[in-house]
Amino acid sequence: QVQLVESGGGLVQAGGSLRLSCAASGNIFKIATMGWYRQAPGKQRELVAMITSGGNTLYADSVKGRFTISRDNAKNAVYLQMNNLKPEDTSVYYCNLHWVGVPDYWGQGTQVTVSS
């Protein structure tokens, strides 16, 4: 069984930074692809960034150059460093674990609010 717990959200002014963390339990973290998604009110959940077990990364165009995803397999953790935040980044951010053959796992979400 996998559990994902996010932390690090909060209120920040435009141009500021936040670092989200996701702690994972279970034995498949090291071989899984980890991702960060976000969902704003009235909108669909969207991919923000993902990182494979080998360290390859993928970013949404809207966050390229501002956000950085990283993972620490020794700590079963994945991070999202968010710089130069914009009001449109305001969302609930979710941690995701994906591995072929099992259903995706999701965290409970952490709120990020960027004021203008």
Contacts in CASP RR format, 6 or more apart in sequence:
PFRMAT RR
TARGET T0000
AUTHOR 0000-0000-0000
METHOD contacts of the structure
MODEL  1
QVQLVESGGGLVQAGGSLRLSCAASGNIFKIATMGWYRQAPGKQRELVAM
ITSGGNTLYADSVKGRFTISRDNAKNAVYLQMNNLKPEDTSVYYCNLHWV
GVPDYWGQGTQVTVSS
1 25 0 8 1.000
1 26 0 8 1.000
2 24 0 8 1.000
2 25 0 8 1.000
2 26 0 8 1.000
2 28 0 8 1.000
2 29 0 8 1.000
2 97 0 8 1.000
2 105 0 8 1.000
3 24 0 8 1.000
3 25 0 8 1.000
3 26 0 8 1.000
3 105 0 8 1.000
3 107 0 8 1.000
4 22 0 8 1.000
4 23 0 8 1.000
4 24 0 8 1.000
4 25 0 8 1.000
4 95 0 8 1.000
4 96 0 8 1.000
4 97 0 8 1.000
4 105 0 8 1.000
4 106 0 8 1.000
4 107 0 8 1.000
5 22 0 8 1.000
5 23 0 8 1.000
5 95 0 8 1.000
5 107 0 8 1.000
5 108 0 8 1.000
6 20 0 8 1.000
6 21 0 8 1.000
6 22 0 8 1.000
6 93 0 8 1.000
6 94 0 8 1.000
6 95 0 8 1.000
6 107 0 8 1.000
6 108 0 8 1.000
6 109 0 8 1.000
6 110 0 8 1.000
7 20 0 8 1.000
7 21 0 8 1.000
7 22 0 8 1.000
7 23 0 8 1.000
7 110 0 8 1.000
8 18 0 8 1.000
8 19 0 8 1.000
8 20 0 8 1.000
8 21 0 8 1.000
8 110 0 8 1.000
9 18 0 8 1.000
9 20 0 8 1.000
9 93 0 8 1.000
9 110 0 8 1.000
9 111 0 8 1.000
9 112 0 8 1.000
10 18 0 8 1.000
10 110 0 8 1.000
10 111 0 8 1.000
10 112 0 8 1.000
10 113 0 8 1.000
11 113 0 8 1.000
11 114 0 8 1.000
11 115 0 8 1.000
12 18 0 8 1.000
12 85 0 8 1.000
12 112 0 8 1.000
12 113 0 8 1.000
12 114 0 8 1.000
12 115 0 8 1.000
13 114 0 8 1.000
13 115 0 8 1.000
14 85 0 8 1.000
14 86 0 8 1.000
14 87 0 8 1.000
14 114 0 8 1.000
14 115 0 8 1.000
14 116 0 8 1.000
15 83 0 8 1.000
15 84 0 8 1.000
15 85 0 8 1.000
15 86 0 8 1.000
15 114 0 8 1.000
16 83 0 8 1.000
16 84 0 8 1.000
16 85 0 8 1.000
16 114 0 8 1.000
17 81 0 8 1.000
17 82 0 8 1.000
17 83 0 8 1.000
17 84 0 8 1.000
17 85 0 8 1.000
18 82 0 8 1.000
18 85 0 8 1.000
18 112 0 8 1.000
19 79 0 8 1.000
19 80 0 8 1.000
19 81 0 8 1.000
19 82 0 8 1.000
20 36 0 8 1.000
20 79 0 8 1.000
20 80 0 8 1.000
20 82 0 8 1.000
20 93 0 8 1.000
20 95 0 8 1.000
20 110 0 8 1.000
20 112 0 8 1.000
21 77 0 8 1.000
21 78 0 8 1.000
21 79 0 8 1.000
22 34 0 8 1.000
22 36 0 8 1.000
22 77 0 8 1.000
22 78 0 8 1.000
22 79 0 8 1.000
22 95 0 8 1.000
22 107 0 8 1.000
23 75 0 8 1.000
23 76 0 8 1.000
23 77 0 8 1.000
24 34 0 8 1.000
24 76 0 8 1.000
24 77 0 8 1.000
24 78 0 8 1.000
24 95 0 8 1.000
24 97 0 8 1.000
25 76 0 8 1.000
26 76 0 8 1.000
28 97 0 8 1.000
28 99 0 8 1.000
28 102 0 8 1.000
29 73 0 8 1.000
29 76 0 8 1.000
29 97 0 8 1.000
30 53 0 8 1.000
30 73 0 8 1.000
30 76 0 8 1.000
31 53 0 8 1.000
31 99 0 8 1.000
32 53 0 8 1.000
32 97 0 8 1.000
32 98 0 8 1.000
32 99 0 8 1.000
33 50 0 8 1.000
33 51 0 8 1.000
33 52 0 8 1.000
33 53 0 8 1.000
33 97 0 8 1.000
33 98 0 8 1.000
33 99 0 8 1.000
34 50 0 8 1.000
34 51 0 8 1.000
34 69 0 8 1.000
34 71 0 8 1.000
34 78 0 8 1.000
34 95 0 8 1.000
34 96 0 8 1.000
34 97 0 8 1.000
34 98 0 8 1.000
35 47 0 8 1.000
35 48 0 8 1.000
35 49 0 8 1.000
35 50 0 8 1.000
35 51 0 8 1.000
35 69 0 8 1.000
35 78 0 8 1.000
35 95 0 8 1.000
35 96 0 8 1.000
35 97 0 8 1.000
35 98 0 8 1.000
36 47 0 8 1.000
36 48 0 8 1.000
36 49 0 8 1.000
36 50 0 8 1.000
36 69 0 8 1.000
36 78 0 8 1.000
36 80 0 8 1.000
36 93 0 8 1.000
36 94 0 8 1.000
36 95 0 8 1.000
36 96 0 8 1.000
37 45 0 8 1.000
37 46 0 8 1.000
37 47 0 8 1.000
37 48 0 8 1.000
37 93 0 8 1.000
37 94 0 8 1.000
37 96 0 8 1.000
38 45 0 8 1.000
38 46 0 8 1.000
38 48 0 8 1.000
38 89 0 8 1.000
38 91 0 8 1.000
38 92 0 8 1.000
38 93 0 8 1.000
38 94 0 8 1.000
38 112 0 8 1.000
39 45 0 8 1.000
39 46 0 8 1.000
39 91 0 8 1.000
39 92 0 8 1.000
39 94 0 8 1.000
40 90 0 8 1.000
40 91 0 8 1.000
40 92 0 8 1.000
45 94 0 8 1.000
46 60 0 8 1.000
47 58 0 8 1.000
47 60 0 8 1.000
48 59 0 8 1.000
48 60 0 8 1.000
48 63 0 8 1.000
48 67 0 8 1.000
48 80 0 8 1.000
48 93 0 8 1.000
49 57 0 8 1.000
49 58 0 8 1.000
49 59 0 8 1.000
49 60 0 8 1.000
49 63 0 8 1.000
49 67 0 8 1.000
49 68 0 8 1.000
49 69 0 8 1.000
49 80 0 8 1.000
50 57 0 8 1.000
50 58 0 8 1.000
50 69 0 8 1.000
50 96 0 8 1.000
50 98 0 8 1.000
51 57 0 8 1.000
51 58 0 8 1.000
51 69 0 8 1.000
51 70 0 8 1.000
51 71 0 8 1.000
51 78 0 8 1.000
55 71 0 8 1.000
57 69 0 8 1.000
59 65 0 8 1.000
59 67 0 8 1.000
59 69 0 8 1.000
62 88 0 8 1.000
63 82 0 8 1.000
63 89 0 8 1.000
66 82 0 8 1.000
66 83 0 8 1.000
66 84 0 8 1.000
66 85 0 8 1.000
67 80 0 8 1.000
67 81 0 8 1.000
67 82 0 8 1.000
67 83 0 8 1.000
68 80 0 8 1.000
68 81 0 8 1.000
68 83 0 8 1.000
69 78 0 8 1.000
69 79 0 8 1.000
69 80 0 8 1.000
69 81 0 8 1.000
70 78 0 8 1.000
70 79 0 8 1.000
70 81 0 8 1.000
71 77 0 8 1.000
71 78 0 8 1.000
71 79 0 8 1.000
72 78 0 8 1.000
72 79 0 8 1.000
78 95 0 8 1.000
80 93 0 8 1.000
82 89 0 8 1.000
82 112 0 8 1.000
85 112 0 8 1.000
85 114 0 8 1.000
86 114 0 8 1.000
87 114 0 8 1.000
87 115 0 8 1.000
87 116 0 8 1.000
88 114 0 8 1.000
89 112 0 8 1.000
89 114 0 8 1.000
90 112 0 8 1.000
90 113 0 8 1.000
90 114 0 8 1.000
91 111 0 8 1.000
91 112 0 8 1.000
92 109 0 8 1.000
92 110 0 8 1.000
92 111 0 8 1.000
92 112 0 8 1.000
93 109 0 8 1.000
93 110 0 8 1.000
93 111 0 8 1.000
93 112 0 8 1.000
94 106 0 8 1.000
94 107 0 8 1.000
94 109 0 8 1.000
95 106 0 8 1.000
95 107 0 8 1.000
95 109 0 8 1.000
96 104 0 8 1.000
96 105 0 8 1.000
96 106 0 8 1.000
96 107 0 8 1.000
97 104 0 8 1.000
97 105 0 8 1.000
98 104 0 8 1.000
END
